[in-house]
């Protein structure tokens, strides 16, 4: 098979909710084909395959990554398995799009990045928000200094889970607000301002031991500040606002999968812009990954590996301040 011209044949590792969303996104791409799925049981693989019309179904992750019909792997397992599963796929010679967070901590992330570079294989973190049309335009507006020098970002992502059960509240599965939803505003701040020079945060750890809500402040080398909130027991506005020396850009609810923004300039000008998209939005990260694959790039310029590692270091620093350590660490 010639990757440069033919369809790219995907295998999805894992069969949970996020795997289903990615499968739906892939269906919107004519140059992508979902050909295989891998689970820990044959029954789960078969059920997923029936739902998404996948011809090859494997009862183990190992079988999936070693399937010769697969050109690219999407890792969709729980957080603590991301590094292990990505390394398994890399060992099998497969490029990997790994669901966020890229790993449990920076040490794991670094080991994955080193392996990918050693084997000269493409790896990318699946932070799907970053590839949406609205984010493409936001980066263009920033590059053109539409609102002048960037000064501050406010962003939040919080919801109230109906009960304290399941993955979100399990420390052994990397539960808590930070890795699940806090990573979105942290990644947004990184995209706009680069790595932070100072990191401060406070969190409320709930009865199961995970962070249920957190307030985070990041200072960046250019003097920019990011004021961020994350929660899994509190519903937040889910808005983001970027403030500059000449105006502001507001990303409306829910900003992390947004389709519209308002540009407000200090001279009185205001503009409402819409960026609708078809399908569920997960196709954009897949399209970026496939473009990198076809052009033989080993990382995405939109989300480079060094930035993924930097974001993991920020999350590590916050957890250290909170005294939050996962059992597998």
Beta strands, then each sheet from edge to edge (+ up, - down):
strand 1: 8-13
strand 2: 32-38
strand 3: 56-58
strand 4: 72-75
strand 5: 95-99
strand 6: 123-126
strand 7: 150-158
strand 8: 196-205
strand 9: 211-220
strand 10: 225-231
strand 11: 240-244
strand 12: 247-251
strand 13: 260-265
strand 14: 270-274
sheet 1: 3+ 2+ 1+ 4+ 5+ 6+
sheet 2: 8+ 9- 10+ 7+ 11- 12+ 13- 14+
end
